[in-house]
Every structure is written in C-alpha cells, then in structure tokens.
C-alpha cells in the first residue's frame, strides 16, 4: 500500500490522539499512584513538573536536588515549555503533549523519506502509541532521524551539526559515531570522519558550555547520575539481581560490556559484504546500548522502532520485528503492574514475574539484531529503491 504525506500526517494525528486518550485517564487523579500504574498512564511530564525546579518557574539546573536529571537542551525544553504553557501539571502535560504529537508527525515524515514502505507500520505500532507521552524523548528522536537521513543523503555537515544537537538533548545518539566512523573507514575517508566527529562534538560542547559555566552542579547531575547509578528498572543488571546474581561494580561492568558490544558491532559492520548505510546499521548499536545500560525505561522503544523498521531487508523480517514488538508491549504492561503492586494496589505483578518479562524483552531485542545481522551477511544488500514493499 503506497501512501502520500497527507495520509501519513492524518494517521499520525490519529495515533497521537489514541495515545493521548490512554494518558489522559490519569488527569482525574493528577497522576497519583497506584492509579497511574494500574491504568498504565504514568508520565514523567506532570511528575517532574511538580517535583523539579522548572515547574516552580526556576532555571532547570538550579535548586540542588530539584535540578533536572537531563542533558542541557532537554532541560531547556522542559523549562521553556513550562514558561509558555498554562500553570499546573495537567495543563503542562496537555501543552507538552501537543508539542510531542507534532514531533511524532515530524518523525513519521522523516521516516517516509528514508523508508516509505515502513512508515505506516511505524505510525500504527501499539508500542509507540503506548509510550508516546511518557517522556520528552521525541525531541531528540526527530533530530537523530534527521542526522541519519542527511548522512545517507551525503549532507554530512548538516548531519554532523544536527547529531550534536540531538546528543545535547538526550545523549543516546552519541553512539551513532561508531557506525559513522566505520562507514568512513570503509570508504578510506579518514579526514572526513575526523571532520564529522569534530563537528558533532564541537556543537555538543558549544551547547553545553553556557550551562556548565552558569550552573555547573545542576548541569553535571545528569552525567553524575548515569556514571554512579545502581542497577535500575528493566536492565539486565536488575534482572540478574532479582534472580540472586548480585554482581559488584555494576558501573564498570556496564561500561565493559558496552565496549564489548561496540566491538562486536564494529566487526560485523567491517566484515559485511557491502557497506551498510547509517540508516541500516543504527539499530545494532542502539540495541547494544540499551541491552547493557543500567536502566531501560518503557519509552526507549520509541528510539528502537523506527531504526528497526529501517533495517528490515524485506517482509520476511517482519516476524522478528513483530515478535520483538510483542515482547516490548508485554514489558510495557508488566512494569506498570509491578509498580502498582509496590505502591499499594491490591493486585499487581510480583518482582520475579516482572524480571522474567524484562529478560524476555532483552532476549527479543537481541534476537532481532542477530536475525537482521544474519540477513545482511547472507547476501548482498538491496538498495532502498529496490526493497520490496512491506504489507501494512
């Protein structure tokens, strides 16, 4: 089924409305627990508006423990949105949701440019609808997708600049420098690789410099939290601890396993018969990052879904994609029902059942990456223009 941009925009609006209906149930209780977990409508937007400095009209990186635990541009977005939205957590959520819906539409339009036959699947995936308004991730996802699109269109300086902006918003996209470097190495363009990395990192540091100089403690809070946090919800480290495998030095182990994962991805990308595009290779590095990270939040599926759809070679890969999506959707329900139990609900999901579902989600993501990697190694790559259309 071929569609045009009008159809994409219309369906993306409808998906946003469905997602908003899911989250708006919590307005009645102002996102109080355990109701917000029982009905799976928890959102960081009203929660942090009430608990962080920006909700009180202060600069987001002031206020000590009330400083936001996000990178510079994300904190700025949270603060600026609060400045122009009506007062109160409900009004703030509603106004922010409108902006996020517009960003979701933008992400669908960018994906349409990269892989048009997969766009409807992206818009209508239940996991995206379920997670759209949990956090502000779409602010960075749009710029990440633009960086990928522009890189594969040989607009490399624009790509590098927007990747720096994306990294200053959520930091995840920094790992894209790995496949980007490998693509340049396979082309024997070391100077271009250095210029791209320097541009991205330069933009990132220029954005962060005013925050670091004016409110250094608040600005550093995000990095300090991620460097020293313990095993948290959804991570492989948390799952292991639930089942009695209590590893020490998790901070070092997570870095070590990340480096090992990056090495595996690098070897795969270097040995593939033809050089994968950035759009095709991005999913592998993101699955590695989110498999070994110390936390896995339910909205992280918003990052993985468009990258997975881009990486599909043809419709035969859809079974792996939908298997992973089902695991993500089950996890989405599981974490809220477990948190409901912890916050006083009469019924909920026990910790070991939750941990088992988290483990299944991790295994499904790895299985998807392995299946895609095997497909790329088993035969030559197909150009985007010749890829068979996926059924929707």
C-alpha positions as CSV (number, residue, x, y, z in Angstrom):
1,X,0.0,0.0,0.0
2,X,1.5,3.3,-1.1
3,X,0.6,6.4,0.7
4,X,1.3,10.1,0.5
5,X,2.3,12.7,3.1
6,X,-1.3,13.7,3.8
7,X,-2.2,10.2,4.8
8,X,0.9,10.0,7.0
9,X,0.0,13.2,8.8
10,X,-3.6,12.1,9.3
11,X,-2.7,8.7,10.6
12,X,0.0,10.2,12.9
13,X,-2.6,12.6,14.3
14,X,-5.0,9.7,15.0
15,X,-2.2,7.7,16.6
16,X,-1.4,10.7,18.8
17,X,-5.0,11.1,19.8
18,X,-5.2,7.4,20.8
19,X,-2.0,7.8,22.9
20,X,-3.4,11.0,24.5
21,X,-6.6,9.1,25.4
22,X,-4.5,6.5,27.2
23,X,-2.6,9.0,29.2
24,X,-5.5,11.4,29.9
25,X,-7.2,8.9,32.2
26,X,-4.6,10.0,34.8
27,X,-5.7,13.6,34.7
28,X,-8.6,12.7,37.1
29,X,-6.2,11.8,39.8
30,X,-3.4,14.2,38.7
31,X,-1.2,11.1,38.1
32,X,-1.4,9.8,41.6
33,X,-0.3,6.2,42.4
34,X,-1.2,3.5,42.3
35,X,-3.9,4.6,39.8
36,X,-1.4,5.8,37.2
37,X,0.3,2.4,37.3
38,X,-2.9,0.3,37.3
39,X,-4.1,2.1,34.1
40,X,-0.6,2.4,32.6
41,X,-0.9,6.1,32.1
42,X,2.2,7.3,34.1
43,X,4.1,10.2,32.6
44,X,7.3,12.0,33.6
45,X,5.9,15.2,32.3
46,X,3.5,16.1,35.1
47,X,5.6,14.2,37.7
48,X,8.7,16.3,37.1
49,X,6.7,19.5,36.7
50,X,5.6,19.0,40.3
51,X,9.0,17.9,41.6
52,X,11.7,19.8,39.8
53,X,12.7,23.5,39.7
54,X,11.4,24.3,36.3
55,X,7.8,23.6,37.4
56,X,8.3,26.4,40.0
57,X,9.5,28.8,37.4
58,X,13.2,28.4,38.2
59,X,16.0,27.6,35.8
60,X,16.0,23.8,35.4
61,X,19.6,23.3,36.6
62,X,19.2,25.4,39.8
63,X,17.7,24.3,43.1
64,X,20.1,21.5,44.1
65,X,18.1,18.2,44.3
66,X,15.3,19.9,42.3
67,X,17.6,20.3,39.3
68,X,16.5,18.2,36.3
69,X,18.4,15.0,35.6
70,X,18.6,15.5,31.8
71,X,21.1,16.9,29.3
72,X,21.2,20.6,28.5
73,X,18.8,21.0,25.6
74,X,16.2,18.7,27.2
75,X,16.3,20.7,30.4
76,X,15.9,23.9,28.4
77,X,12.9,22.4,26.6
78,X,11.3,21.4,29.9
79,X,11.8,24.9,31.3
80,X,10.8,26.8,28.1
81,X,7.6,24.7,27.8
82,X,6.7,25.4,31.4
83,X,7.2,29.1,30.7
84,X,4.7,29.3,27.9
85,X,2.2,26.7,29.0
86,X,-0.8,27.3,31.4
87,X,0.2,26.7,35.0
88,X,-0.3,23.3,36.7
89,X,0.8,19.7,36.0
90,X,-2.3,18.9,34.0
91,X,-2.1,21.9,31.8
92,X,1.7,21.4,31.4
93,X,1.1,17.8,30.3
94,X,-1.6,18.8,27.8
95,X,0.5,21.5,26.2
96,X,3.7,19.3,26.1
97,X,1.7,16.5,24.6
98,X,0.7,18.8,21.7
99,X,4.3,19.5,21.0
100,X,5.3,15.9,21.3
101,X,2.5,14.9,18.9
102,X,3.9,17.4,16.3
103,X,7.3,15.9,16.8
104,X,5.8,12.4,16.3
105,X,4.3,13.6,13.0
106,X,7.7,15.0,12.0
107,X,9.4,11.7,12.8
108,X,6.9,9.9,10.6
109,X,7.6,12.3,7.7
110,X,11.3,11.8,8.0
111,X,10.9,8.0,8.1
112,X,8.8,8.3,5.0
113,X,11.8,9.9,3.3
114,X,14.1,7.1,4.4
115,X,11.9,4.1,4.1
116,X,8.4,5.0,2.8
117,X,7.0,1.4,2.8
118,X,7.6,1.1,6.5
119,X,6.0,4.4,7.6
120,X,2.5,3.1,8.3
121,X,3.8,0.3,10.4
122,X,5.8,2.9,12.4
123,X,2.8,5.1,13.0
124,X,0.5,2.3,14.0
125,X,2.7,0.2,16.2
126,X,1.0,-0.3,19.6
127,X,4.2,0.2,21.5
128,X,4.6,3.7,20.0
129,X,1.1,4.7,20.9
130,X,1.5,3.2,24.4
131,X,4.8,5.2,25.1
132,X,4.4,8.4,23.2
133,X,3.9,10.8,26.2
134,X,5.9,9.1,28.9
135,X,8.9,11.4,28.5
136,X,10.3,14.1,26.2
137,X,12.4,11.6,24.0
138,X,10.7,12.6,20.7
139,X,12.6,16.0,20.9
140,X,15.8,14.1,20.4
141,X,14.5,11.3,18.2
142,X,13.4,13.7,15.4
143,X,16.9,15.3,15.3
144,X,18.5,11.8,15.4
145,X,16.4,10.7,12.4
146,X,17.3,13.9,10.5
147,X,21.0,13.2,11.2
148,X,20.7,9.7,9.8
149,X,18.7,10.9,6.7
150,X,21.1,13.7,5.9
151,X,24.2,11.5,6.3
152,X,22.9,8.9,3.8
153,X,22.0,11.8,1.5
154,X,25.6,13.0,1.7
155,X,24.7,16.2,3.5
156,X,27.4,15.4,6.0
157,X,28.0,18.7,7.7
158,X,24.3,19.2,8.3
159,X,24.1,15.7,9.6
160,X,27.0,16.3,12.0
161,X,25.6,19.5,13.3
162,X,22.1,18.1,14.0
163,X,23.6,15.0,15.6
164,X,25.4,17.3,18.0
165,X,22.1,19.0,18.8
166,X,20.4,15.5,19.3
167,X,23.2,14.4,21.6
168,X,22.9,17.6,23.7
169,X,19.2,16.7,24.0
170,X,19.2,13.1,25.1
171,X,22.9,11.9,24.7
172,X,21.8,8.4,23.3
173,X,22.7,9.5,19.7
174,X,26.4,9.8,20.6
175,X,26.7,6.1,19.8
176,X,26.0,6.8,16.1
177,X,29.5,8.0,15.8
178,X,30.6,4.3,15.9
179,X,28.8,3.2,12.6
180,X,29.6,6.6,11.1
181,X,33.3,6.1,11.7
182,X,33.2,2.6,10.2
183,X,31.4,3.8,7.1
184,X,34.1,6.4,6.6
185,X,36.9,3.9,7.2
186,X,35.4,1.5,4.6
187,X,35.4,4.4,2.2
188,X,39.0,5.3,3.2
189,X,37.9,8.8,4.1
190,X,39.6,9.3,7.4
191,X,39.8,13.1,7.1
192,X,36.0,13.3,6.5
193,X,35.5,11.0,9.5
194,X,37.6,13.3,11.7
195,X,35.7,16.4,10.5
196,X,32.3,14.8,11.1
197,X,33.2,13.7,14.6
198,X,34.8,17.1,15.4
199,X,31.7,19.0,14.1
200,X,29.3,16.8,16.2
201,X,31.4,17.0,19.4
202,X,32.1,20.7,18.8
203,X,28.3,21.5,18.5
204,X,27.7,19.4,21.6
205,X,30.3,21.2,23.7
206,X,29.2,24.6,22.5
207,X,25.7,24.0,23.5
208,X,26.7,22.6,26.9
209,X,29.3,25.3,27.7
210,X,26.9,28.0,28.9
211,X,25.0,25.5,31.2
212,X,28.3,24.2,32.6
213,X,29.6,27.7,33.3
214,X,26.5,29.1,34.9
215,X,25.0,26.2,36.9
216,X,27.7,23.5,36.9
217,X,26.3,21.4,39.7
218,X,22.9,21.1,38.2
219,X,24.2,20.6,34.7
220,X,26.5,17.8,35.9
221,X,23.7,16.0,37.7
222,X,22.7,14.0,34.6
223,X,26.2,12.7,34.0
224,X,26.9,12.0,37.7
225,X,23.6,10.0,37.9
226,X,24.4,7.9,34.9
227,X,28.0,7.3,36.0
228,X,27.1,6.2,39.5
229,X,23.6,4.9,39.5
230,X,22.9,1.3,40.6
231,X,21.1,-1.3,38.5
232,X,17.6,0.1,37.8
233,X,14.3,-0.9,36.3
234,X,14.3,-3.0,33.2
235,X,18.1,-3.5,32.9
236,X,19.8,-6.9,32.6
237,X,21.7,-6.0,35.8
238,X,18.4,-5.5,37.7
239,X,17.1,-8.8,36.4
240,X,20.2,-10.7,37.5
241,X,19.9,-9.2,41.0
242,X,16.3,-10.3,41.3
243,X,17.3,-13.9,40.5
244,X,20.1,-13.8,43.1
245,X,23.1,-12.9,40.9
246,X,24.3,-9.8,42.7
247,X,27.2,-8.5,40.7
248,X,29.5,-5.9,42.2
249,X,31.0,-2.9,40.4
250,X,28.0,-2.5,38.0
251,X,29.2,0.8,36.8
252,X,32.4,-0.8,35.5
253,X,30.7,-3.9,34.2
254,X,28.2,-1.8,32.2
255,X,31.0,0.1,30.5
256,X,33.0,-3.0,29.8
257,X,30.0,-4.8,28.3
258,X,29.2,-1.7,26.2
259,X,32.7,-1.7,24.8
260,X,32.5,-5.4,24.0
261,X,29.1,-4.9,22.3
262,X,30.6,-1.9,20.3
263,X,33.5,-4.2,19.3
264,X,31.1,-6.9,18.1
265,X,29.0,-4.4,16.1
266,X,32.2,-2.9,14.6
267,X,33.5,-6.3,13.5
268,X,30.1,-7.1,11.9
269,X,29.9,-3.7,10.0
270,X,33.5,-4.0,8.9
271,X,33.0,-7.6,7.6
272,X,29.7,-7.2,5.8
273,X,29.9,-7.9,2.1
274,X,28.9,-4.3,1.3
275,X,29.0,-1.2,3.5
276,X,25.7,-0.7,5.3
277,X,24.2,2.8,5.3
278,X,23.9,4.6,8.6
279,X,20.2,4.1,8.5
280,X,20.7,0.3,8.1
281,X,23.4,0.0,10.8
282,X,22.0,2.3,13.5
283,X,19.7,-0.4,15.1
284,X,22.6,-2.6,16.0
285,X,24.5,-0.1,18.1
286,X,21.3,1.1,19.8
287,X,20.3,-2.4,20.8
288,X,23.7,-2.9,22.3
289,X,23.5,0.3,24.2
290,X,20.0,-0.4,25.6
291,X,20.8,-4.1,26.4
292,X,23.8,-3.2,28.7
293,X,22.6,0.1,30.1
294,X,21.8,0.3,33.8
295,X,18.2,1.3,33.2
296,X,15.6,0.6,30.5
297,X,12.6,2.9,30.5
298,X,9.4,2.0,28.6
299,X,9.7,4.9,26.3
300,X,13.0,3.7,24.9
301,X,11.0,1.6,22.4
302,X,10.4,5.0,20.6
303,X,14.1,5.1,19.7
304,X,14.3,1.5,18.5
305,X,11.1,1.1,16.5
306,X,12.0,3.4,13.5
307,X,15.6,2.2,13.4
308,X,14.4,-1.5,13.4
309,X,11.9,-0.7,10.6
310,X,14.6,0.9,8.5
311,X,16.9,-2.1,9.0
312,X,14.4,-4.7,7.7
313,X,15.6,-6.1,4.4
314,X,12.2,-7.3,3.3
315,X,8.9,-8.6,4.5
316,X,10.5,-11.9,5.7
317,X,12.0,-10.0,8.6
318,X,8.6,-8.8,9.8
319,X,8.1,-11.9,12.0
320,X,11.2,-11.0,14.0
321,X,10.1,-7.3,14.2
322,X,6.6,-8.2,15.5
323,X,8.0,-10.8,17.9
324,X,10.1,-8.1,19.5
325,X,7.3,-5.6,19.5
326,X,5.0,-8.1,21.3
327,X,7.8,-8.5,23.9
328,X,8.1,-4.7,24.3
329,X,4.3,-4.3,24.7
330,X,4.2,-7.0,27.4
331,X,7.0,-5.3,29.2
332,X,5.2,-2.0,29.0
333,X,2.3,-3.5,30.8
334,X,4.5,-5.5,33.2
335,X,6.5,-2.6,34.6
336,X,3.4,-0.6,35.5
337,X,1.6,-3.5,37.1
338,X,4.7,-4.3,39.2
339,X,4.9,-0.6,40.3
340,X,1.2,-0.7,41.1
341,X,1.8,-3.5,43.5
342,X,4.7,-1.6,45.1
343,X,2.5,1.5,45.6
344,X,-0.4,-0.1,47.3
345,X,-2.6,-1.7,44.7
346,X,-4.5,-4.9,45.7
347,X,-3.3,-6.7,42.7
348,X,-0.1,-6.5,40.6
349,X,2.9,-8.3,39.2
350,X,5.4,-9.9,41.6
351,X,9.0,-8.9,41.2
352,X,10.2,-12.2,39.7
353,X,7.5,-12.3,37.1
354,X,8.4,-8.7,36.2
355,X,12.1,-9.6,36.0
356,X,11.3,-12.6,33.8
357,X,9.3,-10.5,31.4
358,X,12.2,-7.9,31.3
359,X,14.6,-10.8,30.4
360,X,12.3,-11.9,27.6
361,X,12.2,-8.3,26.3
362,X,16.0,-8.2,26.3
363,X,16.2,-11.6,24.6
364,X,13.7,-10.5,21.9
365,X,15.8,-7.4,21.1
366,X,19.0,-9.4,20.8
367,X,17.2,-12.0,18.6
368,X,16.0,-9.2,16.3
369,X,19.5,-7.8,16.0
370,X,21.0,-11.3,15.3
371,X,18.3,-12.1,12.7
372,X,18.9,-8.8,10.9
373,X,22.7,-9.3,11.0
374,X,22.4,-12.8,9.6
375,X,20.2,-11.5,6.7
376,X,22.8,-8.8,5.8
377,X,25.6,-11.3,5.9
378,X,23.8,-14.0,3.9
379,X,23.6,-11.9,0.7
380,X,24.2,-8.6,-1.0
381,X,22.4,-5.5,0.2
382,X,19.4,-4.2,-1.5
383,X,19.1,-0.5,-2.4
384,X,16.3,1.4,-0.8
385,X,14.6,1.9,-4.2
386,X,14.5,-1.9,-4.9
387,X,13.4,-3.1,-1.4
388,X,10.0,-4.9,-1.7
389,X,7.1,-3.0,-0.2
390,X,6.1,-4.2,3.2
391,X,2.4,-5.2,3.8
392,X,0.5,-2.9,6.2
